[in-house]
Amino acid sequence: MHYTVIIHPIGEEPIVGEIENIPTVKDTMVVVTNPRRLDGKELHYLADNVITVIWPFSRINFIELMPSKEEEDIIGFVRE
């Protein structure tokens, strides 16, 4: 299962991408496919044909997991 994430690198703007698995405490790096800026534009510091990037956790503040399509379809609040 792929997860869409927002990665917040130290001193840089956030990056959106997909990861295969949620990182564990034993991991030292995160592998991100299709990295892009929040507005969907390419990252200026990557080559044009790059589709996968490996970032070390020492360069990341935190990672946000975005809800999947199935989670968005779940009714979370019902008003009577």
mmCIF file of the N, C-alpha and C atoms, coordinates in Angstrom:
data_MODEL
# 
_entry.id   MODEL 
# 
loop_
_atom_site.group_PDB 
_atom_site.id 
_atom_site.type_symbol 
_atom_site.label_atom_id 
_atom_site.label_alt_id 
_atom_site.label_comp_id 
_atom_site.label_asym_id 
_atom_site.label_entity_id 
_atom_site.label_seq_id 
_atom_site.pdbx_PDB_ins_code 
_atom_site.Cartn_x 
_atom_site.Cartn_y 
_atom_site.Cartn_z 
_atom_site.occupancy 
_atom_site.B_iso_or_equiv 
_atom_site.pdbx_formal_charge 
_atom_site.auth_seq_id 
_atom_site.auth_comp_id 
_atom_site.auth_asym_id 
_atom_site.auth_atom_id 
_atom_site.pdbx_PDB_model_num 
ATOM 1   N N  . MET A 1 1  ? 0.841   -1.184 0.000   1.00 0.00 ? 1  MET A N  1 
ATOM 2   C CA . MET A 1 1  ? 0.000   0.000  0.000   1.00 0.00 ? 1  MET A CA 1 
ATOM 3   C C  . MET A 1 1  ? 0.880   1.239  0.000   1.00 0.00 ? 1  MET A C  1 
ATOM 4   N N  . HIS A 1 2  ? 0.546   2.189  -0.811  1.00 0.00 ? 2  HIS A N  1 
ATOM 5   C CA . HIS A 1 2  ? 1.278   3.452  -0.882  1.00 0.00 ? 2  HIS A CA 1 
ATOM 6   C C  . HIS A 1 2  ? 0.617   4.471  0.024   1.00 0.00 ? 2  HIS A C  1 
ATOM 7   N N  . TYR A 1 3  ? 1.446   5.284  0.667   1.00 0.00 ? 3  TYR A N  1 
ATOM 8   C CA . TYR A 1 3  ? 0.967   6.355  1.519   1.00 0.00 ? 3  TYR A CA 1 
ATOM 9   C C  . TYR A 1 3  ? 1.430   7.677  0.936   1.00 0.00 ? 3  TYR A C  1 
ATOM 10  N N  . THR A 1 4  ? 0.534   8.650  0.874   1.00 0.00 ? 4  THR A N  1 
ATOM 11  C CA . THR A 1 4  ? 0.918   9.995  0.471   1.00 0.00 ? 4  THR A CA 1 
ATOM 12  C C  . THR A 1 4  ? 1.351   10.730 1.725   1.00 0.00 ? 4  THR A C  1 
ATOM 13  N N  . VAL A 1 5  ? 2.510   11.381 1.651   1.00 0.00 ? 5  VAL A N  1 
ATOM 14  C CA . VAL A 1 5  ? 3.077   12.053 2.819   1.00 0.00 ? 5  VAL A CA 1 
ATOM 15  C C  . VAL A 1 5  ? 3.505   13.473 2.467   1.00 0.00 ? 5  VAL A C  1 
ATOM 16  N N  . ILE A 1 6  ? 3.571   14.295 3.498   1.00 0.00 ? 6  ILE A N  1 
ATOM 17  C CA . ILE A 1 6  ? 4.196   15.612 3.386   1.00 0.00 ? 6  ILE A CA 1 
ATOM 18  C C  . ILE A 1 6  ? 5.418   15.564 4.288   1.00 0.00 ? 6  ILE A C  1 
ATOM 19  N N  . ILE A 1 7  ? 6.579   15.736 3.687   1.00 0.00 ? 7  ILE A N  1 
ATOM 20  C CA . ILE A 1 7  ? 7.843   15.693 4.420   1.00 0.00 ? 7  ILE A CA 1 
ATOM 21  C C  . ILE A 1 7  ? 8.301   17.128 4.660   1.00 0.00 ? 7  ILE A C  1 
ATOM 22  N N  . HIS A 1 8  ? 8.722   17.409 5.882   1.00 0.00 ? 8  HIS A N  1 
ATOM 23  C CA . HIS A 1 8  ? 9.194   18.738 6.253   1.00 0.00 ? 8  HIS A CA 1 
ATOM 24  C C  . HIS A 1 8  ? 10.700  18.681 6.508   1.00 0.00 ? 8  HIS A C  1 
ATOM 25  N N  . PRO A 1 9  ? 11.505  18.888 5.444   1.00 0.00 ? 9  PRO A N  1 
ATOM 26  C CA . PRO A 1 9  ? 12.959  18.897 5.633   1.00 0.00 ? 9  PRO A CA 1 
ATOM 27  C C  . PRO A 1 9  ? 13.402  20.111 6.456   1.00 0.00 ? 9  PRO A C  1 
ATOM 28  N N  . ILE A 1 10 ? 14.494  19.960 7.155   1.00 0.00 ? 10 ILE A N  1 
ATOM 29  C CA . ILE A 1 10 ? 15.034  21.051 7.971   1.00 0.00 ? 10 ILE A CA 1 
ATOM 30  C C  . ILE A 1 10 ? 15.466  22.199 7.060   1.00 0.00 ? 10 ILE A C  1 
ATOM 31  N N  . GLY A 1 11 ? 14.917  23.371 7.299   1.00 0.00 ? 11 GLY A N  1 
ATOM 32  C CA . GLY A 1 11 ? 15.312  24.574 6.570   1.00 0.00 ? 11 GLY A CA 1 
ATOM 33  C C  . GLY A 1 11 ? 14.842  24.655 5.131   1.00 0.00 ? 11 GLY A C  1 
ATOM 34  N N  . GLU A 1 12 ? 13.902  23.796 4.715   1.00 0.00 ? 12 GLU A N  1 
ATOM 35  C CA . GLU A 1 12 ? 13.404  23.819 3.346   1.00 0.00 ? 12 GLU A CA 1 
ATOM 36  C C  . GLU A 1 12 ? 11.878  23.787 3.358   1.00 0.00 ? 12 GLU A C  1 
ATOM 37  N N  . GLU A 1 13 ? 11.284  24.060 2.209   1.00 0.00 ? 13 GLU A N  1 
ATOM 38  C CA . GLU A 1 13 ? 9.825   24.003 2.123   1.00 0.00 ? 13 GLU A CA 1 
ATOM 39  C C  . GLU A 1 13 ? 9.352   22.546 2.074   1.00 0.00 ? 13 GLU A C  1 
ATOM 40  N N  . PRO A 1 14 ? 8.108   22.279 2.498   1.00 0.00 ? 14 PRO A N  1 
ATOM 41  C CA . PRO A 1 14 ? 7.592   20.900 2.531   1.00 0.00 ? 14 PRO A CA 1 
ATOM 42  C C  . PRO A 1 14 ? 7.555   20.249 1.153   1.00 0.00 ? 14 PRO A C  1 
ATOM 43  N N  . ILE A 1 15 ? 7.635   18.921 1.176   1.00 0.00 ? 15 ILE A N  1 
ATOM 44  C CA . ILE A 1 15 ? 7.662   18.115 -0.044  1.00 0.00 ? 15 ILE A CA 1 
ATOM 45  C C  . ILE A 1 15 ? 6.558   17.069 0.048   1.00 0.00 ? 15 ILE A C  1 
ATOM 46  N N  . VAL A 1 16 ? 5.813   16.902 -1.034  1.00 0.00 ? 16 VAL A N  1 
ATOM 47  C CA . VAL A 1 16 ? 4.785   15.871 -1.109  1.00 0.00 ? 16 VAL A CA 1 
ATOM 48  C C  . VAL A 1 16 ? 5.343   14.702 -1.903  1.00 0.00 ? 16 VAL A C  1 
ATOM 49  N N  . GLY A 1 17 ? 4.983   13.491 -1.515  1.00 0.00 ? 17 GLY A N  1 
ATOM 50  C CA . GLY A 1 17 ? 5.416   12.306 -2.247  1.00 0.00 ? 17 GLY A CA 1 
ATOM 51  C C  . GLY A 1 17 ? 4.706   11.074 -1.721  1.00 0.00 ? 17 GLY A C  1 
ATOM 52  N N  . GLU A 1 18 ? 5.070   9.938  -2.267  1.00 0.00 ? 18 GLU A N  1 
ATOM 53  C CA . GLU A 1 18 ? 4.484   8.674  -1.851  1.00 0.00 ? 18 GLU A CA 1 
ATOM 54  C C  . GLU A 1 18 ? 5.584   7.787  -1.269  1.00 0.00 ? 18 GLU A C  1 
ATOM 55  N N  . ILE A 1 19 ? 5.215   7.039  -0.216  1.00 0.00 ? 19 ILE A N  1 
ATOM 56  C CA . ILE A 1 19 ? 6.132   6.066  0.367   1.00 0.00 ? 19 ILE A CA 1 
ATOM 57  C C  . ILE A 1 19 ? 5.450   4.711  0.365   1.00 0.00 ? 19 ILE A C  1 
ATOM 58  N N  . GLU A 1 20 ? 6.231   3.661  0.337   1.00 0.00 ? 20 GLU A N  1 
ATOM 59  C CA . GLU A 1 20 ? 5.713   2.290  0.300   1.00 0.00 ? 20 GLU A CA 1 
ATOM 60  C C  . GLU A 1 20 ? 5.237   1.834  1.678   1.00 0.00 ? 20 GLU A C  1 
ATOM 61  N N  . ASN A 1 21 ? 6.044   2.110  2.703   1.00 0.00 ? 21 ASN A N  1 
ATOM 62  C CA . ASN A 1 21 ? 5.742   1.683  4.064   1.00 0.00 ? 21 ASN A CA 1 
ATOM 63  C C  . ASN A 1 21 ? 5.948   2.840  5.027   1.00 0.00 ? 21 ASN A C  1 
ATOM 64  N N  . ILE A 1 22 ? 5.205   2.822  6.126   1.00 0.00 ? 22 ILE A N  1 
ATOM 65  C CA . ILE A 1 22 ? 5.395   3.824  7.158   1.00 0.00 ? 22 ILE A CA 1 
ATOM 66  C C  . ILE A 1 22 ? 6.736   3.549  7.847   1.00 0.00 ? 22 ILE A C  1 
ATOM 67  N N  . PRO A 1 23 ? 7.583   4.569  7.999   1.00 0.00 ? 23 PRO A N  1 
ATOM 68  C CA . PRO A 1 23 ? 8.890   4.364  8.632   1.00 0.00 ? 23 PRO A CA 1 
ATOM 69  C C  . PRO A 1 23 ? 8.746   3.892  10.082  1.00 0.00 ? 23 PRO A C  1 
ATOM 70  N N  . THR A 1 24 ? 9.697   3.077  10.520  1.00 0.00 ? 24 THR A N  1 
ATOM 71  C CA . THR A 1 24 ? 9.729   2.606  11.900  1.00 0.00 ? 24 THR A CA 1 
ATOM 72  C C  . THR A 1 24 ? 10.852  3.318  12.644  1.00 0.00 ? 24 THR A C  1 
ATOM 73  N N  . VAL A 1 25 ? 10.942  3.078  13.938  1.00 0.00 ? 25 VAL A N  1 
ATOM 74  C CA . VAL A 1 25 ? 11.992  3.724  14.734  1.00 0.00 ? 25 VAL A CA 1 
ATOM 75  C C  . VAL A 1 25 ? 13.376  3.218  14.372  1.00 0.00 ? 25 VAL A C  1 
ATOM 76  N N  . LYS A 1 26 ? 13.478  2.061  13.736  1.00 0.00 ? 26 LYS A N  1 
ATOM 77  C CA . LYS A 1 26 ? 14.769  1.496  13.340  1.00 0.00 ? 26 LYS A CA 1 
ATOM 78  C C  . LYS A 1 26 ? 15.281  2.057  12.015  1.00 0.00 ? 26 LYS A C  1 
ATOM 79  N N  . ASP A 1 27 ? 14.404  2.696  11.239  1.00 0.00 ? 27 ASP A N  1 
ATOM 80  C CA . ASP A 1 27 ? 14.800  3.232  9.935   1.00 0.00 ? 27 ASP A CA 1 
ATOM 81  C C  . ASP A 1 27 ? 15.685  4.464  10.104  1.00 0.00 ? 27 ASP A C  1 
ATOM 82  N N  . THR A 1 28 ? 16.604  4.637  9.160   1.00 0.00 ? 28 THR A N  1 
ATOM 83  C CA . THR A 1 28 ? 17.472  5.811  9.160   1.00 0.00 ? 28 THR A CA 1 
ATOM 84  C C  . THR A 1 28 ? 17.215  6.700  7.950   1.00 0.00 ? 28 THR A C  1 
ATOM 85  N N  . MET A 1 29 ? 16.421  6.196  6.990   1.00 0.00 ? 29 MET A N  1 
ATOM 86  C CA . MET A 1 29 ? 16.125  6.933  5.771   1.00 0.00 ? 29 MET A CA 1 
ATOM 87  C C  . MET A 1 29 ? 14.684  6.681  5.362   1.00 0.00 ? 29 MET A C  1 
ATOM 88  N N  . VAL A 1 30 ? 14.171  7.562  4.517   1.00 0.00 ? 30 VAL A N  1 
ATOM 89  C CA . VAL A 1 30 ? 12.842  7.378  3.957   1.00 0.00 ? 30 VAL A CA 1 
ATOM 90  C C  . VAL A 1 30 ? 12.965  7.461  2.433   1.00 0.00 ? 30 VAL A C  1 
ATOM 91  N N  . VAL A 1 31 ? 12.335  6.506  1.742   1.00 0.00 ? 31 VAL A N  1 
ATOM 92  C CA . VAL A 1 31 ? 12.364  6.452  0.281   1.00 0.00 ? 31 VAL A CA 1 
ATOM 93  C C  . VAL A 1 31 ? 11.061  7.058  -0.231  1.00 0.00 ? 31 VAL A C  1 
ATOM 94  N N  . VAL A 1 32 ? 11.174  8.127  -1.004  1.00 0.00 ? 32 VAL A N  1 
ATOM 95  C CA . VAL A 1 32 ? 10.007  8.863  -1.494  1.00 0.00 ? 32 VAL A CA 1 
ATOM 96  C C  . VAL A 1 32 ? 9.966   8.789  -3.013  1.00 0.00 ? 32 VAL A C  1 
ATOM 97  N N  . THR A 1 33 ? 8.817   8.391  -3.550  1.00 0.00 ? 33 THR A N  1 
ATOM 98  C CA . THR A 1 33 ? 8.628   8.401  -5.000  1.00 0.00 ? 33 THR A CA 1 
ATOM 99  C C  . THR A 1 33 ? 7.772   9.599  -5.382  1.00 0.00 ? 33 THR A C  1 
ATOM 100 N N  . ASN A 1 34 ? 7.979   10.087 -6.586  1.00 0.00 ? 34 ASN A N  1 
ATOM 101 C CA . ASN A 1 34 ? 7.251   11.220 -7.133  1.00 0.00 ? 34 ASN A CA 1 
ATOM 102 C C  . ASN A 1 34 ? 7.320   12.450 -6.218  1.00 0.00 ? 34 ASN A C  1 
ATOM 103 N N  . PRO A 1 35 ? 8.524   12.862 -5.793  1.00 0.00 ? 35 PRO A N  1 
ATOM 104 C CA . PRO A 1 35 ? 8.625   14.038 -4.925  1.00 0.00 ? 35 PRO A CA 1 
ATOM 105 C C  . PRO A 1 35 ? 8.295   15.317 -5.686  1.00 0.00 ? 35 PRO A C  1 
ATOM 106 N N  . ARG A 1 36 ? 7.577   16.213 -5.014  1.00 0.00 ? 36 ARG A N  1 
ATOM 107 C CA . ARG A 1 36 ? 7.170   17.476 -5.633  1.00 0.00 ? 36 ARG A CA 1 
ATOM 108 C C  . ARG A 1 36 ? 6.862   18.488 -4.526  1.00 0.00 ? 36 ARG A C  1 
ATOM 109 N N  . ARG A 1 37 ? 6.742   19.749 -4.906  1.00 0.00 ? 37 ARG A N  1 
ATOM 110 C CA . ARG A 1 37 ? 6.374   20.783 -3.947  1.00 0.00 ? 37 ARG A CA 1 
ATOM 111 C C  . ARG A 1 37 ? 4.883   20.662 -3.635  1.00 0.00 ? 37 ARG A C  1 
ATOM 112 N N  . LEU A 1 38 ? 4.429   21.356 -2.624  1.00 0.00 ? 38 LEU A N  1 
ATOM 113 C CA . LEU A 1 38 ? 3.015   21.312 -2.248  1.00 0.00 ? 38 LEU A CA 1 
ATOM 114 C C  . LEU A 1 38 ? 2.092   21.773 -3.377  1.00 0.00 ? 38 LEU A C  1 
ATOM 115 N N  . ASP A 1 39 ? 2.575   22.685 -4.204  1.00 0.00 ? 39 ASP A N  1 
ATOM 116 C CA . ASP A 1 39 ? 1.761   23.168 -5.326  1.00 0.00 ? 39 ASP A CA 1 
ATOM 117 C C  . ASP A 1 39 ? 1.869   22.272 -6.560  1.00 0.00 ? 39 ASP A C  1 
ATOM 118 N N  . GLY A 1 40 ? 2.581   21.145 -6.450  1.00 0.00 ? 40 GLY A N  1 
ATOM 119 C CA . GLY A 1 40 ? 2.688   20.195 -7.550  1.00 0.00 ? 40 GLY A CA 1 
ATOM 120 C C  . GLY A 1 40 ? 3.856   20.427 -8.491  1.00 0.00 ? 40 GLY A C  1 
ATOM 121 N N  . LYS A 1 41 ? 4.578   21.502 -8.312  1.00 0.00 ? 41 LYS A N  1 
ATOM 122 C CA . LYS A 1 41 ? 5.713   21.805 -9.191  1.00 0.00 ? 41 LYS A CA 1 
ATOM 123 C C  . LYS A 1 41 ? 6.914   20.948 -8.822  1.00 0.00 ? 41 LYS A C  1 
ATOM 124 N N  . GLU A 1 42 ? 7.843   20.835 -9.780  1.00 0.00 ? 42 GLU A N  1 
ATOM 125 C CA . GLU A 1 42 ? 9.057   20.039 -9.568  1.00 0.00 ? 42 GLU A CA 1 
ATOM 126 C C  . GLU A 1 42 ? 9.968   20.704 -8.550  1.00 0.00 ? 42 GLU A C  1 
ATOM 127 N N  . LEU A 1 43 ? 10.801  19.888 -7.913  1.00 0.00 ? 43 LEU A N  1 
ATOM 128 C CA . LEU A 1 43 ? 11.804  20.414 -6.990  1.00 0.00 ? 43 LEU A CA 1 
ATOM 129 C C  . LEU A 1 43 ? 13.005  20.889 -7.799  1.00 0.00 ? 43 LEU A C  1 
ATOM 130 N N  . HIS A 1 44 ? 13.414  22.132 -7.614  1.00 0.00 ? 44 HIS A N  1 
ATOM 131 C CA . HIS A 1 44 ? 14.456  22.730 -8.450  1.00 0.00 ? 44 HIS A CA 1 
ATOM 132 C C  . HIS A 1 44 ? 15.818  22.065 -8.280  1.00 0.00 ? 44 HIS A C  1 
ATOM 133 N N  . TYR A 1 45 ? 16.055  21.390 -7.156  1.00 0.00 ? 45 TYR A N  1 
ATOM 134 C CA . TYR A 1 45 ? 17.371  20.797 -6.914  1.00 0.00 ? 45 TYR A CA 1 
ATOM 135 C C  . TYR A 1 45 ? 17.472  19.342 -7.356  1.00 0.00 ? 45 TYR A C  1 
ATOM 136 N N  . LEU A 1 46 ? 16.418  18.782 -7.979  1.00 0.00 ? 46 LEU A N  1 
ATOM 137 C CA . LEU A 1 46 ? 16.471  17.420 -8.501  1.00 0.00 ? 46 LEU A CA 1 
ATOM 138 C C  . LEU A 1 46 ? 16.573  17.450 -10.023 1.00 0.00 ? 46 LEU A C  1 
ATOM 139 N N  . ALA A 1 47 ? 17.222  16.444 -10.580 1.00 0.00 ? 47 ALA A N  1 
ATOM 140 C CA . ALA A 1 47 ? 17.299  16.320 -12.038 1.00 0.00 ? 47 ALA A CA 1 
ATOM 141 C C  . ALA A 1 47 ? 15.892  16.065 -12.597 1.00 0.00 ? 47 ALA A C  1 
ATOM 142 N N  . ASP A 1 48 ? 15.711  16.345 -13.873 1.00 0.00 ? 48 ASP A N  1 
ATOM 143 C CA . ASP A 1 48 ? 14.387  16.243 -14.496 1.00 0.00 ? 48 ASP A CA 1 
ATOM 144 C C  . ASP A 1 48 ? 13.795  14.837 -14.478 1.00 0.00 ? 48 ASP A C  1 
ATOM 145 N N  . ASN A 1 49 ? 14.607  13.805 -14.587 1.00 0.00 ? 49 ASN A N  1 
ATOM 146 C CA . ASN A 1 49 ? 14.082  12.447 -14.716 1.00 0.00 ? 49 ASN A CA 1 
ATOM 147 C C  . ASN A 1 49 ? 14.077  11.660 -13.404 1.00 0.00 ? 49 ASN A C  1 
ATOM 148 N N  . VAL A 1 50 ? 14.272  12.315 -12.267 1.00 0.00 ? 50 VAL A N  1 
ATOM 149 C CA . VAL A 1 50 ? 14.290  11.634 -10.973 1.00 0.00 ? 50 VAL A CA 1 
ATOM 150 C C  . VAL A 1 50 ? 12.861  11.328 -10.533 1.00 0.00 ? 50 VAL A C  1 
ATOM 151 N N  . ILE A 1 51 ? 12.613  10.044 -10.168 1.00 0.00 ? 51 ILE A N  1 
ATOM 152 C CA . ILE A 1 51 ? 11.285  9.662  -9.681  1.00 0.00 ? 51 ILE A CA 1 
ATOM 153 C C  . ILE A 1 51 ? 11.321  9.136  -8.244  1.00 0.00 ? 51 ILE A C  1 
ATOM 154 N N  . THR A 1 52 ? 12.512  8.808  -7.744  1.00 0.00 ? 52 THR A N  1 
ATOM 155 C CA . THR A 1 52 ? 12.660  8.297  -6.382  1.00 0.00 ? 52 THR A CA 1 
ATOM 156 C C  . THR A 1 52 ? 13.836  8.982  -5.708  1.00 0.00 ? 52 THR A C  1 
ATOM 157 N N  . VAL A 1 53 ? 13.614  9.411  -4.450  1.00 0.00 ? 53 VAL A N  1 
ATOM 158 C CA . VAL A 1 53 ? 14.656  10.074 -3.679  1.00 0.00 ? 53 VAL A CA 1 
ATOM 159 C C  . VAL A 1 53 ? 14.718  9.413  -2.310  1.00 0.00 ? 53 VAL A C  1 
ATOM 160 N N  . ILE A 1 54 ? 15.933  9.282  -1.767  1.00 0.00 ? 54 ILE A N  1 
ATOM 161 C CA . ILE A 1 54 ? 16.136  8.738  -0.426  1.00 0.00 ? 54 ILE A CA 1 
ATOM 162 C C  . ILE A 1 54 ? 16.627  9.869  0.458   1.00 0.00 ? 54 ILE A C  1 
ATOM 163 N N  . TRP A 1 55 ? 15.837  10.224 1.483   1.00 0.00 ? 55 TRP A N  1 
ATOM 164 C CA . TRP A 1 55 ? 16.219  11.273 2.414   1.00 0.00 ? 55 TRP A CA 1 
ATOM 165 C C  . TRP A 1 55 ? 16.594  10.659 3.755   1.00 0.00 ? 55 TRP A C  1 
ATOM 166 N N  . PRO A 1 56 ? 17.722  11.072 4.342   1.00 0.00 ? 56 PRO A N  1 
ATOM 167 C CA . PRO A 1 56 ? 18.057  10.601 5.693   1.00 0.00 ? 56 PRO A CA 1 
ATOM 168 C C  . PRO A 1 56 ? 17.188  11.331 6.720   1.00 0.00 ? 56 PRO A C  1 
ATOM 169 N N  . PHE A 1 57 ? 16.824  10.643 7.784   1.00 0.00 ? 57 PHE A N  1 
ATOM 170 C CA . PHE A 1 57 ? 15.991  11.257 8.820   1.00 0.00 ? 57 PHE A CA 1 
ATOM 171 C C  . PHE A 1 57 ? 16.689  12.406 9.519   1.00 0.00 ? 57 PHE A C  1 
ATOM 172 N N  . SER A 1 58 ? 18.004  12.454 9.458   1.00 0.00 ? 58 SER A N  1 
ATOM 173 C CA . SER A 1 58 ? 18.734  13.562 10.075  1.00 0.00 ? 58 SER A CA 1 
ATOM 174 C C  . SER A 1 58 ? 18.442  14.887 9.382   1.00 0.00 ? 58 SER A C  1 
ATOM 175 N N  . ARG A 1 59 ? 17.857  14.855 8.177   1.00 0.00 ? 59 ARG A N  1 
ATOM 176 C CA . ARG A 1 59 ? 17.518  16.061 7.414   1.00 0.00 ? 59 ARG A CA 1 
ATOM 177 C C  . ARG A 1 59 ? 16.031  16.383 7.456   1.00 0.00 ? 59 ARG A C  1 
ATOM 178 N N  . ILE A 1 60 ? 15.249  15.625 8.257   1.00 0.00 ? 60 ILE A N  1 
ATOM 179 C CA . ILE A 1 60 ? 13.791  15.781 8.268   1.00 0.00 ? 60 ILE A CA 1 
ATOM 180 C C  . ILE A 1 60 ? 13.320  16.169 9.664   1.00 0.00 ? 60 ILE A C  1 
ATOM 181 N N  . ASN A 1 61 ? 12.470  17.221 9.737   1.00 0.00 ? 61 ASN A N  1 
ATOM 182 C CA . ASN A 1 61 ? 11.833  17.606 11.006  1.00 0.00 ? 61 ASN A CA 1 
ATOM 183 C C  . ASN A 1 61 ? 10.745  16.608 11.380  1.00 0.00 ? 61 ASN A C  1 
ATOM 184 N N  . PHE A 1 62 ? 9.766   16.433 10.475  1.00 0.00 ? 62 PHE A N  1 
ATOM 185 C CA . PHE A 1 62 ? 8.680   15.493 10.702  1.00 0.00 ? 62 PHE A CA 1 
ATOM 186 C C  . PHE A 1 62 ? 8.007   15.145 9.394   1.00 0.00 ? 62 PHE A C  1 
ATOM 187 N N  . ILE A 1 63 ? 7.173   14.102 9.439   1.00 0.00 ? 63 ILE A N  1 
ATOM 188 C CA . ILE A 1 63 ? 6.463   13.609 8.257   1.00 0.00 ? 63 ILE A CA 1 
ATOM 189 C C  . ILE A 1 63 ? 4.973   13.543 8.590   1.00 0.00 ? 63 ILE A C  1 
ATOM 190 N N  . GLU A 1 64 ? 4.138   14.076 7.699   1.00 0.00 ? 64 GLU A N  1 
ATOM 191 C CA . GLU A 1 64 ? 2.689   14.000 7.855   1.00 0.00 ? 64 GLU A CA 1 
ATOM 192 C C  . GLU A 1 64 ? 2.146   12.915 6.933   1.00 0.00 ? 64 GLU A C  1 
ATOM 193 N N  . LEU A 1 65 ? 1.296   12.040 7.449   1.00 0.00 ? 65 LEU A N  1 
ATOM 194 C CA . LEU A 1 65 ? 0.623   11.035 6.631   1.00 0.00 ? 65 LEU A CA 1 
ATOM 195 C C  . LEU A 1 65 ? -0.722  11.586 6.215   1.00 0.00 ? 65 LEU A C  1 
ATOM 196 N N  . MET A 1 66 ? -0.983  11.609 4.930   1.00 0.00 ? 66 MET A N  1 
ATOM 197 C CA . MET A 1 66 ? -2.259  12.102 4.415   1.00 0.00 ? 66 MET A CA 1 
ATOM 198 C C  . MET A 1 66 ? -3.271  10.958 4.402   1.00 0.00 ? 66 MET A C  1 
ATOM 199 N N  . PRO A 1 67 ? -4.560  11.261 4.601   1.00 0.00 ? 67 PRO A N  1 
ATOM 200 C CA . PRO A 1 67 ? -5.566  10.195 4.586   1.00 0.00 ? 67 PRO A CA 1 
ATOM 201 C C  . PRO A 1 67 ? -5.685  9.570  3.200   1.00 0.00 ? 67 PRO A C  1 
ATOM 202 N N  . SER A 1 68 ? -5.930  8.269  3.190   1.00 0.00 ? 68 SER A N  1 
ATOM 203 C CA . SER A 1 68 ? -6.127  7.575  1.917   1.00 0.00 ? 68 SER A CA 1 
ATOM 204 C C  . SER A 1 68 ? -7.551  7.825  1.429   1.00 0.00 ? 68 SER A C  1 
ATOM 205 N N  . LYS A 1 69 ? -7.843  7.431  0.204   1.00 0.00 ? 69 LYS A N  1 
ATOM 206 C CA . LYS A 1 69 ? -9.174  7.611  -0.364  1.00 0.00 ? 69 LYS A CA 1 
ATOM 207 C C  . LYS A 1 69 ? -10.224 6.879  0.464   1.00 0.00 ? 69 LYS A C  1 
ATOM 208 N N  . GLU A 1 70 ? -9.899  5.675  0.957   1.00 0.00 ? 70 GLU A N  1 
ATOM 209 C CA . GLU A 1 70 ? -10.840 4.906  1.758   1.00 0.00 ? 70 GLU A CA 1 
ATOM 210 C C  . GLU A 1 70 ? -11.151 5.633  3.068   1.00 0.00 ? 70 GLU A C  1 
ATOM 211 N N  . GLU A 1 71 ? -10.125 6.226  3.686   1.00 0.00 ? 71 GLU A N  1 
ATOM 212 C CA . GLU A 1 71 ? -10.334 6.942  4.939   1.00 0.00 ? 71 GLU A CA 1 
ATOM 213 C C  . GLU A 1 71 ? -11.167 8.195  4.727   1.00 0.00 ? 71 GLU A C  1 
ATOM 214 N N  . GLU A 1 72 ? -11.033 8.860  3.573   1.00 0.00 ? 72 GLU A N  1 
ATOM 215 C CA . GLU A 1 72 ? -11.816 10.053 3.304   1.00 0.00 ? 72 GLU A CA 1 
ATOM 216 C C  . GLU A 1 72 ? -13.285 9.726  3.107   1.00 0.00 ? 72 GLU A C  1 
ATOM 217 N N  . ASP A 1 73 ? -13.582 8.505  2.639   1.00 0.00 ? 73 ASP A N  1 
ATOM 218 C CA . ASP A 1 73 ? -14.970 8.105  2.393   1.00 0.00 ? 73 ASP A CA 1 
ATOM 219 C C  . ASP A 1 73 ? -15.712 7.733  3.665   1.00 0.00 ? 73 ASP A C  1 
ATOM 220 N N  . ILE A 1 74 ? -15.001 7.510  4.767   1.00 0.00 ? 74 ILE A N  1 
ATOM 221 C CA . ILE A 1 74 ? -15.632 7.167  6.040   1.00 0.00 ? 74 ILE A CA 1 
ATOM 222 C C  . ILE A 1 74 ? -16.322 8.411  6.604   1.00 0.00 ? 74 ILE A C  1 
ATOM 223 N N  . ILE A 1 75 ? -17.563 8.235  7.021   1.00 0.00 ? 75 ILE A N  1 
ATOM 224 C CA . ILE A 1 75 ? -18.298 9.358  7.608   1.00 0.00 ? 75 ILE A CA 1 
ATOM 225 C C  . ILE A 1 75 ? -17.791 9.552  9.026   1.00 0.00 ? 75 ILE A C  1 
ATOM 226 N N  . GLY A 1 76 ? -17.264 10.715 9.315   1.00 0.00 ? 76 GLY A N  1 
ATOM 227 C CA . GLY A 1 76 ? -16.677 10.978 10.612  1.00 0.00 ? 76 GLY A CA 1 
ATOM 228 C C  . GLY A 1 76 ? -17.595 11.732 11.548  1.00 0.00 ? 76 GLY A C  1 
ATOM 229 N N  . PHE A 1 77 ? -18.600 12.441 11.034  1.00 0.00 ? 77 PHE A N  1 
ATOM 230 C CA . PHE A 1 77 ? -19.476 13.226 11.869  1.00 0.00 ? 77 PHE A CA 1 
ATOM 231 C C  . PHE A 1 77 ? -20.872 13.156 11.278  1.00 0.00 ? 77 PHE A C  1 
ATOM 232 N N  . VAL A 1 78 ? -21.834 12.801 12.115  1.00 0.00 ? 78 VAL A N  1 
ATOM 233 C CA . VAL A 1 78 ? -23.224 12.734 11.656  1.00 0.00 ? 78 VAL A CA 1 
ATOM 234 C C  . VAL A 1 78 ? -24.057 13.647 12.526  1.00 0.00 ? 78 VAL A C  1 
ATOM 235 N N  . ARG A 1 79 ? -24.808 14.502 11.892  1.00 0.00 ? 79 ARG A N  1 
ATOM 236 C CA . ARG A 1 79 ? -25.668 15.449 12.610  1.00 0.00 ? 79 ARG A CA 1 
ATOM 237 C C  . ARG A 1 79 ? -27.107 14.972 12.488  1.00 0.00 ? 79 ARG A C  1 
ATOM 238 N N  . GLU A 1 80 ? -27.808 14.979 13.594  1.00 0.00 ? 80 GLU A N  1 
ATOM 239 C CA . GLU A 1 80 ? -29.211 14.549 13.565  1.00 0.00 ? 80 GLU A CA 1 
ATOM 240 C C  . GLU A 1 80 ? -30.142 15.702 13.465  1.00 0.00 ? 80 GLU A C  1 
# 
